[in-house]
Amino acid sequence: MRLDNVDFINIMTLLRTFTYTENEETKTVTLFPSEQTALVNQYFLEKFGGLKCDSILETYYVGNYTATNVADFIKTVCQTKWIHFLKIWESEYNPLWNVDGTETRIIETEYGKTETYNNGKSETTTQSVDGSTETQHGLIQTQKQTEDSTSLNENTSFEDSDFAAVTKTTDNNGTITNSNTGTDTITTNIGTISKSNTGVDSTVNSGSDTITDTFTRGGNIGVTMTTQLLSAECSFWSLMNFFELWFVSIIDVVTIPIYEEVI
């Protein structure tokens, strides 16, 4: 049975999308819009419809497999190849840029060095001679009387026998002044104070810092002429047609490489 005898459009509808996981991220690929499914199926059968179906499609044709069964099996066999084809097809590069001059240097510093401060210095204050306070009394106080003192007695007598004799006494102490000469002197001796230091302060380093310098240079470091690069580019893209590769990977799974005549 030929491939174009099979209703392949339902399988093609399921093959237009597939999902895969990369770096823990789920990605869904849609190869062509849904409205183009009929055209893609027609193009596929026109190119490969004369090939003989293998037992998978014959079983599908008689109804023992569903379109989903066949499509899922084709994806299982081919999906890894399709992912690589797509990455090549979508890659961006400059065909004339033969050397990648980008140089990357990564410097990582791992701090393992520690510094410990040891306070071992001490200061002692000693008073070797006791302090003392000495007072020299040079102050002289003089008291002087500038007027003589007097005493006045007054006696009154009356011949009248009815009155008694009265005596009145008045004292005058004179004027006394004080005067100071000289001064007192106070001398204070705080003694002798001395300071002494013992021990030393120290800093101890332990561990070490680690610096990692990574130098990376990539690219093709060959010497190739511009014409060679352009020729290689043309040759590559003449072969690198994603859909041609996609079609071939499908027919490798569901057909036998034998063309049958139309009966």
Order of alpha helices (4+ residues) and beta strands (2+ residues): alpha-beta-beta-alpha-beta-alpha-alpha-beta-beta-beta-beta-beta-beta-beta-beta-beta-beta-beta-beta-alpha-alpha-beta
